Amino acid sequence: MTRGIDPRGSPTSLRSLRSAAVPYLDLEKLAALDPVAYQTRDPYPYANPEGVLYEEAHRKLIENLPPLELFHAIEGKKRAHGQKPHDRLTLEYEDGLPLPSPWQEFVDELREGPYVEAMCRLVGVPRIDLRFHWHWAARGNSVSPHCDALRKYGSHIFYLNNDSDWDPAWGGETIVLDDSGRFSRNSAPDFDEFDREIHADAGHNRSFIFTRRGDSWHGVREITCPEGHYRKVFIVVLNKPSWRQRLLHPFS
């Protein structure tokens, strides 16, 4: 996890991301996301930008994915509100993890103030903490409709499949679900119970950003890829500041 950063007190402009020793994020693409349009989007705030990663950086990350032996399987884990389990292979980032060097460089860049500043600006909050994890999903896996934990402001999902290893017909895209305010976040509706679903584009060099709210229902329908293929995503979790950060900055 990285410490929260208050963009109001930082002179660093979004453009300074380009000064990173190894630039992965295209700062201009992030700056082009209009916070007002994002925050007022129906049914809740989300964006599905293309090219947030530079093309060379995207290629570099895909060619140097964390090895499968670092992941562990989550299967049949009970969810708090009776929702179906989110089976997958998962890897949680922690300092000292033996990652391929491009991934450590990318995480280091995400931890820098400019990215945090960009996310604070978009989501409309003064401070965030970051957490990182990778999820690999196989044939038959799915993500049942849910609204995420209250500790989160939202998430930024980077899709890591490309045209050579993934057919869009297999699924794997995040689905925005509109319940017209009918369901409690503490319930377990199925996909077909929602009034509307909006499918994100999970294709080449796409990412998906959304803000967690009581109606921020989303999920991934059952994946139909052949055996040996995986839906691969890297998720930056935008967490609310920890109690320590709140003590250090009580008026943020």
C-alpha positions in Angstrom: 0.0 0.0 0.0 1.2 3.5 -0.7 0.6 6.5 1.4 -2.2 8.9 0.5 -1.3 12.2 -1.2 -3.2 15.4 -1.0 -3.2 17.0 -4.5 -4.3 20.4 -3.1 -0.9 20.7 -1.3 1.2 19.4 -4.2 2.7 21.7 -6.9 3.3 18.6 -9.1 1.2 18.9 -12.2 -0.2 15.8 -14.0 2.3 16.4 -16.8 5.2 15.4 -14.5 4.4 11.7 -15.0 6.5 12.1 -18.2 9.5 12.7 -16.1 9.5 9.2 -14.7 12.7 7.3 -15.5 10.6 4.5 -17.2 7.3 6.1 -18.4 4.4 3.6 -18.4 1.4 5.8 -18.0 0.3 8.3 -20.7 -0.4 11.3 -18.5 -2.3 13.2 -21.3 -4.8 10.3 -21.5 -5.5 10.6 -17.8 -5.7 14.4 -17.9 -8.3 14.1 -20.8 -10.8 12.4 -18.5 -13.2 15.1 -17.4 -14.0 14.8 -13.7 -17.5 16.4 -14.1 -18.5 14.1 -16.9 -17.1 11.1 -15.0 -18.7 11.9 -11.7 -22.2 12.5 -13.3 -22.2 9.4 -15.5 -25.2 7.2 -15.4 -25.8 4.8 -13.6 -22.6 5.6 -11.6 -19.1 7.1 -12.3 -17.0 5.0 -14.6 -14.6 5.4 -17.6 -13.2 2.9 -20.1 -10.2 4.7 -21.6 -7.9 3.4 -24.3 -4.2 3.8 -24.3 -3.6 4.9 -20.7 -0.4 2.9 -21.0 2.1 3.8 -23.7 2.1 1.1 -26.3 5.6 0.0 -25.7 4.9 -0.1 -21.9 1.8 -2.2 -22.5 3.8 -4.6 -24.6 6.6 -4.8 -22.1 4.2 -5.6 -19.2 2.4 -8.3 -21.1 5.7 -9.9 -22.2 6.9 -9.9 -18.6 3.9 -11.1 -16.6 4.4 -12.3 -13.0 5.0 -16.1 -13.1 2.1 -18.3 -12.4 3.8 -19.9 -9.4 3.5 -16.7 -7.4 -0.3 -16.9 -7.6 -2.6 -18.9 -5.3 -6.1 -20.2 -6.1 -9.3 -18.9 -4.4 -12.1 -21.3 -4.9 -15.5 -21.5 -3.2 -14.8 -18.7 -0.8 -18.0 -17.5 0.9 -19.0 -13.9 0.2 -20.6 -11.7 2.9 -24.0 -11.2 1.3 -24.6 -14.6 -0.2 -23.2 -13.8 -3.6 -21.6 -16.6 -5.7 -17.9 -17.1 -5.0 -15.3 -15.2 -7.2 -13.0 -18.1 -8.1 -9.7 -17.1 -9.6 -5.9 -17.2 -9.3 -4.7 -14.1 -7.4 -1.5 -12.4 -6.5 -1.4 -9.6 -3.9 1.4 -7.0 -4.2 3.8 -6.6 -1.3 7.2 -5.0 -1.1 9.9 -7.5 -1.9 7.7 -9.6 -4.1 10.0 -11.2 -6.8 8.4 -9.5 -9.8 9.8 -9.1 -13.3 11.5 -5.7 -13.3 8.9 -3.9 -15.6 6.1 -4.7 -13.1 8.1 -3.3 -10.2 8.9 -0.2 -12.3 5.2 0.2 -13.1 4.1 -0.1 -9.5 6.8 2.4 -8.5 5.4 4.8 -11.0 1.8 4.3 -9.8 3.0 5.1 -6.3 4.3 8.5 -7.4 2.3 11.6 -6.6 1.1 12.4 -10.1 -0.9 9.2 -10.6 -2.5 9.5 -7.2 -3.2 13.1 -7.9 -4.9 12.2 -11.2 -7.1 9.6 -9.5 -8.0 12.0 -6.6 -9.0 14.6 -9.2 -11.1 12.2 -11.2 -12.9 10.6 -8.2 -13.2 13.9 -6.4 -11.5 13.1 -3.1 -8.5 14.7 -1.4 -6.6 11.6 -0.5 -6.3 7.9 -1.4 -4.2 4.9 -0.5 -3.3 2.4 -3.2 -3.3 -1.4 -3.1 -2.4 -3.6 -6.1 -3.3 -7.2 -7.1 -3.4 -9.4 -10.2 -6.4 -11.7 -11.0 -6.2 -14.6 -13.5 -9.6 -16.2 -14.3 -10.0 -19.5 -16.1 -12.8 -21.2 -18.0 -16.0 -21.3 -15.9 -14.9 -18.5 -13.5 -17.1 -15.5 -13.1 -17.5 -12.4 -10.9 -21.0 -12.3 -9.5 -22.7 -8.8 -9.2 -21.5 -6.8 -6.3 -20.8 -3.2 -5.2 -17.3 -3.6 -3.5 -16.3 -3.0 0.1 -17.0 0.3 1.9 -13.2 0.9 2.4 -12.8 1.5 -1.3 -13.3 4.7 -3.3 -13.1 2.6 -6.4 -10.7 0.7 -8.7 -8.6 1.1 -11.8 -8.6 -2.2 -13.8 -5.9 -2.8 -16.5 -6.8 -5.5 -19.0 -3.8 -7.6 -19.9 -5.0 -9.8 -22.7 -4.4 -8.9 -26.4 -5.7 -10.1 -29.8 -3.2 -13.0 -29.9 -4.3 -14.7 -26.7 -7.9 -13.7 -26.2 -11.1 -13.9 -28.3 -13.7 -11.3 -27.1 -16.4 -14.0 -27.6 -15.0 -15.7 -24.5 -16.1 -12.8 -22.3 -14.0 -11.4 -19.5 -15.1 -7.7 -19.7 -16.3 -5.8 -16.7 -20.1 -5.2 -16.9 -21.7 -2.1 -15.4 -25.1 -3.1 -14.0 -28.0 -0.7 -13.5 -30.6 -1.7 -10.9 -32.5 1.6 -10.9 -32.0 1.8 -7.2 -33.9 -1.4 -6.5 -31.3 -3.6 -4.7 -29.6 -3.2 -1.3 -25.8 -3.5 -1.6 -26.1 -6.3 1.0 -28.1 -8.5 -1.4 -27.2 -11.1 -4.1 -29.0 -10.4 -7.4 -28.2 -12.3 -10.5 -27.2 -10.6 -13.8 -30.5 -11.2 -15.4 -32.3 -9.3 -12.6 -30.8 -5.9 -13.6 -32.6 -3.4 -15.8 -29.5 -2.7 -17.9 -26.0 -3.9 -18.4 -23.1 -2.0 -20.1 -20.2 -4.0 -21.3 -16.7 -2.4 -21.0 -14.3 -2.8 -23.8 -11.6 -5.2 -22.5 -9.5 -5.2 -25.7 -6.0 -4.1 -26.4 -4.6 -1.5 -24.0 -7.9 -0.7 -22.4 -8.5 0.0 -18.7 -11.6 0.5 -16.6 -12.0 3.0 -13.8 -15.1 3.2 -11.5 -16.2 4.8 -8.2 -17.7 2.5 -5.5 -21.1 3.6 -4.4 -24.1 1.8 -2.9 -25.4 1.3 -6.5 -22.1 0.6 -8.2 -23.1 -3.0 -9.2 -20.6 -4.7 -11.6 -19.4 -8.2 -12.4 -18.0 -10.5 -15.1 -20.2 -13.2 -16.6 -18.9 -16.8 -16.8 -15.8 -17.0 -19.0 -15.9 -19.5 -21.9 -12.3 -19.5 -22.9 -10.5 -22.8 -23.7 -8.5 -24.6 -21.1 -5.1 -23.1 -20.6 -6.3 -19.5 -21.3 -6.8 -16.9 -18.6 -8.6 -13.6 -18.4 -5.7 -11.4 -16.9 -6.2 -8.1 -15.1 -4.1 -5.9 -12.9 -6.2 -3.9 -10.4 -5.2 -0.7 -8.7 -7.6 -0.4 -5.7 -8.3 3.2 -4.7 -8.8 2.8 -0.9 -9.9 5.4 1.6 -6.9 6.7 3.7 -5.9 4.5 6.6 -6.5 5.5 10.2 -2.8 6.5 10.3 -3.2 8.9 7.4 -6.3 10.4 8.9 -4.4 11.1 12.2 -1.5 12.7 10.3 -3.8 14.8 8.1 -7.1 15.3 10.1 -8.3 18.3 8.0 -7.7 16.8 4.6 
